[in-house]
Amino acid sequence: MGRIRVHEFVSLDGVYEDPGWTFEHGFPDDLAAAIGEITGASTGILLGRTTFEMFAPAWSTRTAEDDPGAPFFNDTPKHVVSSTLGSADAWQNSRVLGPYDPAAIRQLKESEDLFTSGSGTLVRALIADGLLDELHLFVYPVVLGAGARLFPEGTSRTRLGLVGSQQFSNGVAHLTYGPVAS
């Protein structure tokens, strides 16, 4: 059985929306290596519609010379969870999985190790349905005060266990959480 690993850049106050605010902290080699470990263990990408629509134009034209992550994002099969997207042709190796269906994702997880980034609605559903294996939060030392939060008010209470942590040269903390046995 495969795994679902989620990667999120978040501020100290939990904002994950439009991570352009991370640029001022740079992208040092130690941070890049940690993200490379997550993507390197993945054979597929699972995204929600909104994140897919943001990632497709940003990544589809990048090459390895532009960004070392480009081959992963462009060459890896991408599965888009959406009830409204008619086609995923905007980005190579992409297909619409259909509306959120835990059974369909479990079946996909049987044969693939999946990477998810952004996709807050999808991530919250994966956690609620017990499909998440690893939640990688890259916590930036900044309070934004506004923006969409990964876990907004009204999110159901969920226990996760800390399974790893590290600090990077730019002050970012990498916290890895996993499910807690009931």
Secondary structure as the mmCIF struct_conf table of DSSP 4:
data_model
#
loop_
_struct_conf.conf_type_id
_struct_conf.id
_struct_conf.beg_label_comp_id
_struct_conf.beg_label_asym_id
_struct_conf.beg_label_seq_id
_struct_conf.end_label_comp_id
_struct_conf.end_label_asym_id
_struct_conf.end_label_seq_id
STRN STRN1 ILE A 4 SER A 11
TURN_TY1_P TURN_TY1_P1 LEU A 12 ASP A 13
STRN STRN2 VAL A 15 VAL A 15
BEND BEND1 GLU A 17 ASP A 18
HELX_RH_3T_P HELX_RH_3T_P1 PRO A 19 HIS A 25
HELX_RH_AL_P HELX_RH_AL_P1 ASP A 29 GLY A 40
TURN_TY1_P TURN_TY1_P2 ALA A 41 ALA A 41
BEND BEND2 THR A 43 THR A 43
STRN STRN3 GLY A 44 GLY A 48
HELX_RH_AL_P HELX_RH_AL_P2 ARG A 49 TRP A 59
TURN_TY1_P TURN_TY1_P3 SER A 60 THR A 61
TURN_TY1_P TURN_TY1_P4 ALA A 64 ASP A 66
TURN_TY1_P TURN_TY1_P5 PRO A 68 GLY A 69
HELX_RH_AL_P HELX_RH_AL_P3 ALA A 70 ASP A 75
BEND BEND3 THR A 76 THR A 76
STRN STRN4 LYS A 78 VAL A 81
BEND BEND4 SER A 83 THR A 84
TURN_TY1_P TURN_TY1_P6 ASP A 89 ALA A 90
BEND BEND5 TRP A 91 TRP A 91
TURN_TY1_P TURN_TY1_P7 GLN A 92 ASN A 93
STRN STRN5 SER A 94 GLY A 98
BEND BEND6 PRO A 99 PRO A 99
HELX_RH_AL_P HELX_RH_AL_P4 PRO A 102 SER A 111
STRN STRN6 LEU A 114 SER A 117
BEND BEND7 GLY A 118 GLY A 118
HELX_RH_AL_P HELX_RH_AL_P5 GLY A 120 ALA A 128
TURN_TY1_P TURN_TY1_P8 ASP A 129 GLY A 130
BEND BEND8 ASP A 133 ASP A 133
STRN STRN7 GLU A 134 TYR A 140
BEND BEND9 PRO A 141 PRO A 141
BEND BEND10 GLY A 145 GLY A 147
STRN STRN8 ARG A 149 ARG A 149
BEND BEND11 LEU A 150 PHE A 151
TURN_TY1_P TURN_TY1_P9 GLU A 153 GLY A 154
HELX_LH_PP_P HELX_LH_PP_P1 THR A 155 ARG A 157
STRN STRN9 LEU A 160 GLN A 167
TURN_TY1_P TURN_TY1_P10 SER A 169 ASN A 170
BEND BEND12 GLY A 171 GLY A 171
STRN STRN10 ALA A 173 PRO A 179
#
